[in-house]
Amino acid sequence: MKIGIVCYPTFGGSGVVATELGMALADKNHEVHFITYNQPVRLDFISHNLHFHQVLLEEYPLFEYQPYELALSSKMVEVVEKHELEVLHVHYAIPHAYAAFMAKQMLKEKGIPVKVVTTLHGTDITLVGSHPTYKTAVEFSINNSDVVTAVSNDLKNTTNRLFNIDKDIQVIYNFIDVDKYDKSHKKECKRAAIALPNERILTHVSNFRPVKRVEDVVKVFYEVNKKIPSKLLLVGDGPERVKAESLVNELKLSEHVIFLGNSSEVPKILCYTDIFLLPSQTESFGLAALEAMAAKTAVISTNTGGLPEVNIHGVTGYLSDLGDVKDMANNAIKILQNEETLESFKNNARDHARRFSLGNILPVYEDIYKSCYKNKV
């Protein structure tokens, strides 16, 4: 099949999932075309099955902000027409689903049919999409997609609650390439470069936006570090980093906390992590938690959004109420203070992550594309 994938080319979960999906499809001999404003960060090669088409924005004095969705729609039309794509798979409702609808209408006038699959990832629904400024357009775009998927049952239910949706939303969980994380463990894991033999390692990976509550990460670690010698690795960058750095200094944790910035080597970082901290205000799914679990890491998280569908309380880690730093710290200590307990949680996490393996999820998407191809009119 010939598939176009539209996504944000960033470190965020939706962009990561879209990119990994495209590369996996290309490995199975599908022809995949990425259409976005920059090459996706996880897109590490281009091949005869894998292509990238950049959406360019022309500077024009009339526009204070360049109309990206117009340029994107035009680029979709160009790529579909030139490469005879059968399906456009757009990740994130804003503005991708709306742009795809416009592209489909323009192609229809040319006598070129194309199907649109829209995958909802989270904040495109819960934060941005439900805002009165965008709600009508988002609702329209979802209802005019040929197939709609969501990455968790919680997100599906939230979408149906916030919008008047007349499409059936199919839940397809985010996936993980478990083999990639197993390989990281099988290679020499240079834990000694980060921590002393008696220290535990806690890690947080995110885009450092307010919803991730990075200050809570630091506060949880502060309580853990009082009881257990430990290091905290903070991976990522964003608007809350300055606040996190300030809190680290205020709590006199500088020698115990390492800010690593954005990294494309997360599996290597997770290979020597004992506990992954994710105290988010909400997570539609919790891809970062799943990546940690695949790397044999226990998870301490909130019980919001889709996280209970990923992190199993008392098995792969623990769930706490939003903002309950004390409970999260106590749960982390409970896991870390005993070697056998820690190993049990880590093994459970890795085993559970296999449920979300690429091999299980990829065929579901292929079936969706095939149904679109068969029903193309």
URKAPE-V534178 format. One record per run of one state. SS is the DSSP state (H for helix, E for strand, - for the rest). FROM is the first residue (numbers start at 0). LEN is the number of residues. If there is no record, write none. Layout:
SS:FROM:LEN, SS:FROM:LEN
This chain:
-:0:1, E:1:5, -:6:6, H:12:15, -:27:3, E:30:6, -:36:10, E:46:1, -:47:2, E:49:5, -:54:13, H:67:16, -:83:3, E:86:5, -:91:4, H:95:14, -:109:5, E:114:6, -:120:2, H:122:4, -:126:8, H:134:9, -:143:3, E:146:4, -:150:2, H:152:10, -:162:6, E:168:3, -:171:4, E:175:1, -:176:1, H:177:9, -:186:4, H:190:3, -:193:6, E:199:6, -:205:4, H:209:3, -:212:1, H:213:14, -:227:2, E:229:6, -:235:5, H:240:10, -:250:6, E:256:5, -:261:4, H:265:5, -:270:4, E:274:4, -:278:8, H:286:8, -:294:3, E:297:5, -:302:4, H:306:3, -:309:3, E:312:1, -:313:3, E:316:4, -:320:4, H:324:12, -:336:2, H:338:18, E:356:1, H:357:17, -:374:3
